[in-house]
């Protein structure tokens, strides 16, 4: 792992723009050039002293002096928006809760499915080993229950809760 001193020696970070730039020239990187390359997943990644780092994790270390214990979540879900106000430490479960997941059901509502056997709409929320399933007569009620239970389990990590 890179030391805080080494990171500070090589890089400068602007918390308002979210951009890290090089303080010194190194190989193809020149002073003032943005650190890292945009990867196919949408995150910026950089190699420093032979080790690969995600830029948002380096920013967390740069700003706090501590490595994140688990994940660094992009609040607005834009993976290369590394403004300090858009980053927060999160558990893996919290980070996954803040993802815009594709809705793959016929109903078109996140967290809602049709239970053929019982002929009811099911709302389902999962966090780790906790699984909440509730049945309703209409999809709107099931979706409302999904939203309420999601906020109970994930709080500020539910998409839209930062508004």
C-alpha positions as CSV (number, residue, x, y, z in Angstrom):
1,X,0.0,0.0,0.0
2,X,1.1,3.5,-0.7
3,X,1.9,5.6,2.3
4,X,0.2,8.9,2.9
5,X,3.5,10.8,2.5
6,X,4.1,9.1,-0.9
7,X,0.6,9.9,-2.1
8,X,0.9,13.5,-1.0
9,X,4.3,13.8,-2.6
10,X,3.0,12.6,-6.1
11,X,-0.6,13.9,-6.3
12,X,-2.8,16.9,-5.6
13,X,-6.6,16.6,-5.2
14,X,-9.2,19.2,-5.7
15,X,-12.2,18.2,-3.6
16,X,-14.5,20.6,-5.4
17,X,-13.9,19.3,-9.0
18,X,-13.1,15.7,-7.8
19,X,-9.9,15.7,-10.0
20,X,-6.6,14.3,-8.9
21,X,-3.5,15.6,-10.8
22,X,0.1,14.8,-10.8
23,X,2.5,17.0,-8.9
24,X,5.5,15.6,-10.6
25,X,6.3,14.1,-14.0
26,X,6.6,10.3,-14.2
27,X,7.0,8.5,-17.5
28,X,4.0,9.4,-19.7
29,X,2.4,11.4,-16.9
30,X,3.3,15.1,-16.7
31,X,2.7,17.7,-14.1
32,X,-1.0,18.8,-14.0
33,X,-2.3,15.7,-16.0
34,X,-5.3,14.0,-14.5
35,X,-4.4,10.8,-12.5
36,X,-5.5,7.5,-13.8
37,X,-7.4,6.1,-16.8
38,X,-11.1,5.5,-17.1
39,X,-11.8,1.8,-17.0
40,X,-14.6,-0.1,-18.7
41,X,-16.5,-0.3,-15.4
42,X,-16.6,3.5,-15.2
43,X,-14.1,3.9,-12.4
44,X,-10.7,5.7,-12.7
45,X,-7.7,3.5,-12.0
46,X,-4.0,4.4,-11.6
47,X,-0.8,2.4,-11.1
48,X,1.6,3.9,-8.6
49,X,4.9,2.2,-7.7
50,X,3.7,-1.0,-9.4
51,X,0.4,-1.3,-7.6
52,X,-3.1,-0.6,-9.0
53,X,-5.5,1.7,-7.1
54,X,-9.0,3.0,-7.8
55,X,-8.8,6.8,-7.7
56,X,-11.9,7.1,-5.4
57,X,-10.2,5.0,-2.8
58,X,-7.0,7.0,-3.0
59,X,-9.1,10.2,-2.6
60,X,-10.7,8.8,0.6
61,X,-7.2,8.0,1.9
62,X,-5.9,11.5,0.8
63,X,-8.7,13.3,2.6
64,X,-9.0,11.2,5.8
65,X,-5.5,9.7,6.2
66,X,-7.2,6.3,6.6
67,X,-7.9,3.6,4.0
68,X,-11.6,2.8,3.8
69,X,-12.5,-0.3,5.8
70,X,-14.7,-1.6,3.0
71,X,-16.1,0.3,0.0
72,X,-16.3,3.9,-1.1
73,X,-19.7,4.7,-2.4
74,X,-20.5,7.3,-5.1
75,X,-23.7,8.9,-3.8
76,X,-25.0,10.0,-7.2
77,X,-24.0,6.6,-8.7
78,X,-21.7,8.2,-11.3
79,X,-18.6,6.1,-10.9
80,X,-16.1,8.8,-12.1
81,X,-17.6,11.7,-10.2
82,X,-15.0,11.9,-7.5
83,X,-15.9,15.1,-5.8
84,X,-15.5,14.8,-2.1
85,X,-19.1,15.7,-1.4
86,X,-20.1,12.7,-3.6
87,X,-18.0,10.0,-1.8
88,X,-18.8,8.2,1.4
89,X,-17.5,5.1,3.2
90,X,-19.9,2.2,3.0
91,X,-20.2,-1.5,3.7
92,X,-20.5,-3.7,0.6
93,X,-24.2,-4.2,1.4
94,X,-24.8,-0.4,1.7
95,X,-22.9,0.2,-1.6
96,X,-25.0,-2.4,-3.4
97,X,-28.2,-0.8,-2.0
98,X,-27.2,2.4,-3.7
99,X,-27.1,0.9,-7.2
100,X,-29.5,1.5,-9.9
101,X,-30.4,-2.1,-10.6
102,X,-32.2,-2.9,-13.8
103,X,-35.8,-3.9,-13.3
104,X,-36.1,-7.4,-14.7
105,X,-39.7,-8.3,-13.8
106,X,-42.9,-8.1,-15.8
107,X,-44.5,-5.8,-13.3
108,X,-41.8,-3.1,-13.8
109,X,-41.4,-2.2,-10.2
110,X,-38.1,-2.7,-8.3
111,X,-38.5,-5.2,-5.4
112,X,-42.0,-6.4,-6.5
113,X,-42.9,-9.8,-8.0
114,X,-46.0,-11.9,-8.6
115,X,-46.5,-15.0,-6.5
116,X,-48.5,-17.4,-8.7
117,X,-49.2,-19.9,-6.0
118,X,-50.7,-17.4,-3.5
119,X,-51.9,-15.0,-6.2
120,X,-50.4,-12.0,-4.5
121,X,-47.8,-9.3,-5.2
122,X,-44.7,-9.8,-3.1
123,X,-42.4,-7.0,-1.9
124,X,-38.9,-8.3,-1.0
125,X,-35.9,-6.6,0.5
126,X,-32.6,-8.3,1.4
127,X,-29.6,-7.1,3.4
128,X,-27.0,-9.7,4.3
129,X,-28.9,-12.5,6.1
130,X,-32.0,-10.3,6.6
131,X,-34.8,-11.0,4.2
132,X,-38.2,-9.3,4.4
133,X,-41.0,-10.6,2.2
134,X,-44.5,-9.1,2.4
135,X,-47.6,-9.9,0.3
136,X,-50.2,-7.5,-1.1
137,X,-53.3,-7.5,-3.3
138,X,-51.9,-4.7,-5.6
139,X,-48.5,-3.9,-7.0
140,X,-48.6,-0.3,-5.8
141,X,-49.0,-1.4,-2.2
142,X,-46.1,-3.9,-2.6
143,X,-43.9,-1.3,-4.1
144,X,-44.7,1.2,-1.3
145,X,-43.8,-1.6,1.3
146,X,-40.5,-2.2,-0.6
147,X,-39.6,1.5,-0.4
148,X,-40.5,1.7,3.3
149,X,-38.6,-1.5,4.3
150,X,-35.6,-0.5,2.1
151,X,-35.3,2.8,4.0
152,X,-35.5,0.9,7.3
153,X,-32.7,-1.4,6.4
154,X,-30.4,0.9,4.3
155,X,-31.3,4.4,5.4
156,X,-29.3,7.0,3.4
157,X,-28.0,4.4,1.0
158,X,-31.3,3.8,-0.8
159,X,-31.2,5.6,-4.2
160,X,-33.0,8.9,-4.0
161,X,-32.6,9.3,-0.2
162,X,-29.9,11.9,-0.7
163,X,-32.4,14.3,-2.2
